[in-house]
Amino acid sequence: MTSNTEHNENSNRPADGLVGKVLMGGALVVALGGWWYQSSQVDSVRHQLAQNQQQLDQFHSQMETSLSVAKSEVNATIAKMNEQVDQARKDAQAGSRNAQVAAKRQAGEVLNTLSAKNQELTQQIDQIKSDNAAKSVQVDETLNGIKGDVGNVKTEVSTTRTELSATVADLKRAFGDMGVMSGLIATNATELAELKKLGERDYFEFTLPKTGGPKKVGDIQLALKKADTKRNRFTLDVMADDKRVEKRDRTINEPVQFYTSGARTPYEVVINEIRKDQVIGYLSVPKVKVMAKR
């Protein structure tokens, strides 16, 4: 039993040594593969770092170049601006001197002009004084003449008033055909002229023929229907406010009265002369009227 067992153990030993070698070889291969992989990774990283360093160096070089160019441009711009400022200062100083010279020249011209104008004005004032003195004499003479004319006018007015008063005294008042006391009645052209001067009413003279239809007189219309020269009587139609009124068989110098919508006192027609187929007279109209009611 013992010998068999030992035989079996001895027979298994060579096999165990081979497995161990195989395992060691595999481990070595694995270790070599890991080392190779890590080595390749390290080389890749180193290569990437080298590229990054190269790009960084190029960027720095470009930045330094750009900064150098920009610095040169800034310096050139500053130098140009300094030249412009110096030139502007020089121009301003030169302009100031030129302006002072021009201002002095202009001031001298203005003084000369003012002096000439002052002399001219002085001459004009003297001439005006002389003219005013002459005109004052003329005005005094004119005033004296006007005073004389005013005196004459006053005398004429006084005479006219006296004559008018005498004429008015000769005028008559009468009751019209409507029973209303009329104003002053004129029996001829002279008396009618004096009535117009009084200005109490408006007067419209007319010659009214029998033929030809109604005739407009003032703001009314008149139509002669009959003229009796023997009896000094007449008949006529009065058209006012779209109404027709017949005034029949009226006498000479009789106030023919009628009302209109725009008058408080009556209108009056006075016939002073009756001829064959025509009459001559006037229309008397009140000055104060009222608006017609609608």
C-alpha positions, 0 to 999 in steps of 0.5 A, spaced: 500 500 500 505 504 501 509 503 495 503 504 491 501 510 494 508 513 493 508 510 485 502 514 484 505 520 487 511 520 483 507 519 477 503 525 478 509 530 479 512 531 472 505 533 470 504 538 476 511 541 473 508 542 466 502 546 468 506 550 473 510 552 467 504 553 462 501 558 468 507 562 469 508 563 461 501 565 461 502 570 466 508 573 463 504 574 456 499 577 460 504 581 464 508 583 457 501 585 454 499 589 459 506 593 459 505 594 452 498 597 452 501 601 458 507 603 454 503 605 447 498 609 451 503 613 455 506 614 448 500 616 445 499 621 451 506 624 450 505 625 443 498 629 444 502 633 449 507 634 444 502 637 439 498 641 444 505 644 446 506 646 439 499 649 438 500 653 445 507 655 442 504 657 436 498 661 439 503 665 444 507 666 438 501 669 434 499 673 440 506 676 441 506 678 433 498 681 434 500 685 440 506 687 437 502 690 431 497 693 435 502 696 439 505 699 433 498 701 430 496 705 437 503 708 437 502 711 430 495 713 432 497 717 438 503 720 434 498 722 429 493 725 434 498 729 437 500 732 430 493 734 429 492 737 436 499 741 435 496 743 428 489 745 431 493 749 436 497 752 431 491 754 427 487 756 432 492 761 434 493 764 427 485 764 427 485 768 433 490 773 430 486 773 424 480 774 427 482 780 431 485 783 425 478 783 422 475 785 428 479 791 428 478 793 421 470 792 421 470 796 428 474 802 424 469 801 418 463 801 423 465 807 426 466 811 420 459 809 417 456 811 424 460 818 423 457 819 416 450 817 418 451 821 424 453 827 420 447 826 415 442 825 421 444 832 423 443 835 417 436 832 416 434 834 423 436 841 421 432 841 415 426 838 419 427 844 424 427 849 418 421 846 414 417 845 421 418 853 422 416 854 415 410 849 416 408 852 423 407 859 419 403 856 414 399 852 419 398 859 423 395 862 416 391 856 415 388 856 422 386 863 421 383 862 414 379 856 417 377 860 423 374 865 418 371 859 414 368 857 420 365 863 422 362 864 415 359 857 416 356 858 423 353 864 420 350 860 414 348 855 419 344 860 423 341 863 416 339 856 414 336 855 421 332 861 421 330 859 414 328 852 416 324 854 422 320 859 417 319 854 412 317 849 418 312 854 421 309 854 414 308 846 414 302 843 416 300 837 420 293 833 418 289 827 420 290 822 415 285 817 411 286 813 417 284 818 422 291 818 425 295 825 426 300 825 420 307 828 421 309 835 417 306 835 410 309 838 404 305 841 399 311 842 394 318 841 392 321 846 396 317 844 403 319 837 401 326 839 401 326 842 408 322 835 410 328 831 408 333 836 412 329 835 418 331 827 417 325 825 421 323 820 416 325 817 409 322 820 403 321 817 396 319 822 390 315 819 385 311 820 378 306 815 378 302 814 371 296 810 370 298 805 365 304 800 365 302 797 372 304 797 379 310 801 380 315 800 386 316 806 391 321 805 397 319 798 399 312 798 397 308 798 390 303 803 387 298 803 382 294 809 379 287 807 377 284 814 377 286 821 376 280 826 376 284 833 375 277 837 375 276 835 382 283 834 384 281 827 386 285 820 385 284 813 386 290 808 387 292 801 390 297 800 395 301 793 395 305 792 401 306 785 405 303 781 399 296 785 400 293 790 396 289 796 399 285 800 395 285 808 397 279 810 393 277 818 391 282 821 396 284 829 395 290 832 393 295 833 399 291 828 403 296 823 407 294 816 405 296 812 411 297 804 411 301 800 416 306 795 414 309 789 419 315 792 420 313 799 422 310 802 429 307 808 425 304 808 419 307 809 412 304 816 408 303 817 401 302 824 399 299 827 392 301 834 391 299 834 383 294 831 379 295 831 372 291 827 366 293 820 367 298 821 372 300 823 379 306 826 382 307 826 390 312 822 395 312 816 400 314 818 407 317 812 411 318 812 418 326 811 420 325 806 426 322 799 424 321 793 428 322 786 425 316 783 422 313 777 426 313 770 423 
